[in-house]
Amino acid sequence: MKKFILVFFSVIIVSAFLQFPTFAAEINVKEILKKKYPREIVTLSKSTDLNGDGKKEYFLLTEAGNFFLVNSKGAVVLINTNIISDEFFEQPTIQIYQVSKKEKHIAITFEYGPSNT
């Protein structure tokens, strides 16, 4: 009888876990960036899995022209600064290119006016 009760409760516990799927918590990258850089305002963000671990890395472009990487563990890395478009042109965009099965390239594209330089 004890064996039956033990098996019965085990089946109930396992079925309870199967009914409620567990999902990995989505990280709020804007909040993570705000903790480290409180004055930065995010204008553009893109995400991709760079290293094939099944977790996304996030690329953020801020109003001040700073380009950040927030990895899947929440670490913030400043990649570049002064990425600002002229006021009459379109805002910069983040492009992600799949170069090969294991390699991706990240590019920021924007327009600028003609000049003589």
N, C-alpha and C positions, 0 to 999 in steps of 0.2 A: 504494500500500500504506500509506503514512504517513497519507493522508487517511482510509482505512478504520479504522486503529488509533485515530486521533484521534476519529472519530465513535463508534466502539465504546466507548471509555472515557467519552466525554461522555454516552452513553446510560446507562451503568452508574452514573455519578455522579448523574445526574438521577433515575434510578429509585430509588437509595438514599435520596435526600431525600424522594421521594414515599411511600416505605414507612414512614417515621418522621415522623408529623405533629409539628409544633412547636406548642406551646401557650405562651401568655403566662404567666409565672410568677405565681402567686397570692401576693399580698403578705400577710404575717402582721401584721395590724393591732395585735393585742395586743402583739406584740414591739416594734413601732414606738412604740406609746404608752408601753411600759415603759422604753424608752431615754430618752424625754424626761421622763416623769413616773413614776419608779420605784415610788412608793408607791400608785399608783392600781390598783384591782382592777376589771376589767371585769365588770359583771353582765348587760349587755344590749348586743347589737350588731345593726345592720341595715345592709344595703347596697343601693345603687341607682345607676344611671347618671343623674346630675343634668343634665349638660350635653350628652348625646347623642354623646359621643366614643367610645363603646363600652367605656369603662373604668369600673369601679365606684368610687364614693365610699362611705365607711363612716362610720356614726354610732355612737358608743359612749357608753353611760351607765355610770358607775362607782359603786362602793359609797359613795363620799364624796358623791355627788350631782352630779358634774360631767358635763357633756355636751360631747363632742368630735366634731369632724369630722376624718377622715383622708382626704385626697384621693388620687387615683390615683398621684401622684408621691411619696406618703409624708409629705407635710407635715401636721403636727398643729395644729389650731386649736381653742382652747377657746371654745365658744359660750356656755355659761351655767353657773351654779353653783347649789348648794343646791336640787337637784331631788330631794327626799326625801319618801317617803310615810310616813304614820304607821305605827307598827309593827303595828297590828291590821288594816290594809288591804292590798290587793293592791299588788304592786310596780308602778312606772311601766312603761309600754309606749311604744315608738316606732312611730308610724303614718306611712306614706308615702302621700300622696294625689296622683294624677295629675290635675291641674287642667285642663290643656290638653295639646296635643301636645308643646309645648316647655317646659312648666312643671310642677314638682312642689312640693308643700308637705310639710314635715316637722313633725310635731307629737308632743309627749310628753303622754300622758294618764295621769292617776292619780286615785285617789279620796282624799277627805279627809273627816273627820268633820263633822257639822253644828255650826254655831256661831251665835252671835248677832251676828256682824259682817258 
